Every structure is written in C-alpha cells, then in structure tokens.
C-alpha cells in the first residue's frame, strides 16, 4: 500500500490500495465509489456523501460533522477516532460488517438503515437515532455511552447493550424481545416499561 501525504486532490482521483495521510479531499463530481483505501487525518471538503459506496475503507481521525450518507453502502469499513456528531446515515443506507471505535456519534442518525454484523466500541452515541433499523446478525455497543438513544420501531433481537452505559432508552416494549442486557440493566429496563418492583 502506497502512502500519499499532504496532497490536495479530488475524491474522484482516490485510487485503491493507497493510504492518504493529512490530505485534503476536494468535492467529488461523480458518484463516490471507493474501495481498499485508508484515510488518515484527512480533511473532506464536502459533507454530502449521498448514494456513495465504500468498501474496505478505513477512516482515522477524520471529521464528518453533520455529513449525510443517505442511500449509501458501507461494507467492511472501520472508523477510528472519527468525528461523526450529527452525521446522517438514514434512509436506506446499508451498513455491513462495519466497526466504529472511539468515535463521537452524538446526535448521529441511523434511522431506516440496514445494519449487518456491525459494532460500536468506546463511542459516544448519546441521543443518537436508530429508529426503524433492520438488524441482521448482531449489532453491539461495547463500552459506549448510549443514553437517550432512540430505538423506536426497531426490533431489538440481535442488539447487544449488555456492555453499554445508559440511564434511559427509547424503545417499543412490544419489540424488545431478543435484546441482550446485563442483570443491572434489567432493573432499568423494567422501570422504563413502567413496572413497579417492590422489595
């Protein structure tokens, strides 16, 4: 893999099997189709990535504040220390075998996405939205802050919250079957569902 450092180039000129380090990526004029690339502390000048296609792409220390990824396809991608606050992956985006590490996803929107075999580790997902998400295989949140995360209209089977931190979730009680939690969280979930537990 070749490393390209401190260059300014269009996203259209990004080529597979390259690592881009401290580069500036200018606005793409074509539909984005990027595979087998590492972006390390790169600056992206556009915020609209709708209908984009990313395969085996790794993002390190990049900033996608309030970016949109509507109707996009992300497969085997890895986000590490990425700023995704307010990023919008909603509207039929497919997130397959992706991993998010040590990233800020506060207010991020994954509503109406399909998520397959993906996970979050050490991320801030406070007040993020996962409404009407279709989960295939597993979706886990390890050591993540997920307070006030919104799972309305999402079937919780396959979702693992047992290693996540939260005081409150937004869920449909009738769709909670199959959710993985730990014993301490069980009391919180019961309270959220309005059940009164007496000693």
Secondary structure, DSSP 4 states (H G I P E B T S, - for coil): -EEEES-EEEGGG--TTEEEES-EEEPPSS--EEEEEEEES-EES--B-TT-EEEEEEEES-B-TT-B-TT-EEES-EEES-B-TT-B-TTT-EEES-EEES-B-TT-B-TT-EEEEEEEES-B-TT-B-TT-EEEEEEEEES-B-TTEE-TT---TTEE-TT-B-S-EE--GGG-TT-B--HHHHHHHHHHTTPPP--
